[in-house]
Amino acid sequence: MSNILRITDTIPEGVVKEALESGTVEGVIVEEFPDADFIERVATLLRDYSVKHIVVDLKSITNSSHLIEAVTGLLLPMAEVVIPSIPEAEVLDRMSVTSDQDMEMAAKNIADHSGASVILFAKGIFAAKNLLYTSNQAIWFDKDLTSEEITKGLTENKPLTEIVA
């Protein structure tokens, strides 16, 4: 069983540090970032403890330029997988996403900028499917996944194409 740590702004930094120091954390999910300072502290911890499987779930990202800069400059380059919904991809990529082609372009842009794979969830906005963008390839899939399921699959060394299948 993999040991996955979820990092949010509601979990005290000392608890996160203690979990990372234990050496049992195999994967980390980072979500709900209130400000750039929080992201800087989290990025430092993840770098200091050489966390291998990092999933960044862009829940509730805001239009704050400082926050977007910190996410794109510090957190996304460390991520193995980035998970936005369509509205979050629009904020991060600063483009309107109104079609399947736009979904592919937004996912590609995020992947190109971060070096991570991107799982873009349609959440019923207009597309019937979700999108995995990895290794310069767009793969459409129907499966609803949680960030925990994705991270667990990564810690088990499953390819993303298998995780979303």
Stockholm file with secondary structure:
# STOCKHOLM 1.0

chainA/1-165         MSNILRITDTIPEGVVKEALESGTVEGVIVEEFPDADFIERVATLLRDYSVKHIVVDLKSITNSSHLIEAVTGLLLPMAEVVIPSIPEAEVLDRMSVTSDQDMEMAAKNIADHSGASVILFAKGIFAAKNLLYTSNQAIWFDKDLTSEEITKGLTENKPLTEIVA
#=GR chainA/1-165 SS CCCEEEECTTSCHHHHHHHHHTTCCCEEEEECCCSHHHHHHHHHHHHHTTCSEEEEECTTCCSCHHHHHHIIIIIGGGCSEEECBHHHHHHHHTSCCCSHHHHHHHHHHHHHHHSSEEEEBCTTSSCSSEEEEETTEEEEECCCCCHHHHHHHHHTTCCHHHHHC
#=GC SS_cons         CCCEEEECTTSCHHHHHHHHHTTCCCEEEEECCCSHHHHHHHHHHHHHTTCSEEEEECTTCCSCHHHHHHIIIIIGGGCSEEECBHHHHHHHHTSCCCSHHHHHHHHHHHHHHHSSEEEEBCTTSSCSSEEEEETTEEEEECCCCCHHHHHHHHHTTCCHHHHHC
//
